[in-house]
Amino acid sequence: MDFSQYIHYNYEDLLNDDAFLHFIIDQKASDLDAWENFKKEQPYRSKVAQAAFETLSAYRQQKVFTNETSQSMVFDRITATINTTQPKIKSFNFLSFFRVAAVFAVVALTAVLYFSFWNKKSIETDFGHIQTLTLPDGSEVTLNGNSKISYAKDFKKGTREVWLNGEALFNVKHINIDTNNIKPAEKFMVHCGDMNIEVLGTTFNVKSRHDQTSVGLLSGKIKIDYNDVSETKKAFIMAPGDFVKYARESKLVHQKIVNPQHLTAWTTRHLVFQDASLEEMIAVLQDDLGYEVMLPDDELNHLKLEGEINVSSVKELLQILSNTLYLTIKTENKKITITK
């Protein structure tokens, strides 16, 4: 049995996987050997799988599963047994059922809390605050304002994985020798929304907000993949200079980076826009810097400023918008009102 397919499975996914359930029920010698190899190669991810393994093993005698296929198999066996024996009236023991259900819920909740919160370290930035941090493997990450990154406390054991909400610039340290043959323990994965980014040696920028993710590759190589794989969502290998945008339920949009320096201008606290709409500029003011922007007329969102804007302060940006688009802009602390 190939357990590598479970690298990106969470605890609940494993509990509901037919093949994993059959493995626990049958426990063939060849599968057990493969299972032990999987745990050695993926020490962090195998903890999630081991928790599911132990939970299902503890309950397989009771034949209590959440998977519909497995439930059907169990019910068929019960029906066959009833048909071959004398008819008897048996009462269902609700007390025993609820005891089992309660124990199962506690075990499941404990595992979810452990792998979601207790076993992770998180760094979060305030609006307008940029922070650079070094991960345990030596990789460097610069977080934009209003962004959060999480990673396992035992980060250096097994696949290096981080979870991002917001925007970050990654400079990943290579621990592999052959970039064409990267072992599972040498991988670096970034999870954002329902997109997964597998790093194959790289410097890249990721922005994930409002169910939309954009990735710009400056150097190296990365592979874009999805949690929901389908015929329309196939893995995509990015080369230096590639820029992609992806929103759920839509196709991946691919283009080339015209000005690479624009991609990371935020790390030096510069506001850079190229042929941007007012809506795009407002999004940066709100998402990254924490401003509340009032726009009584939604039609103003579509106003576009041709050419490049490169400023080092919000005040400069608002002045350009006012003069160029003939807008009336009033500011009060962190509140901005824009009218025509």
Order of alpha helices (4+ residues) and beta strands (2+ residues): alpha-alpha-alpha-alpha-alpha-alpha-beta-beta-beta-beta-beta-beta-beta-beta-beta-beta-beta-alpha-beta-alpha-beta-beta-alpha-beta-beta
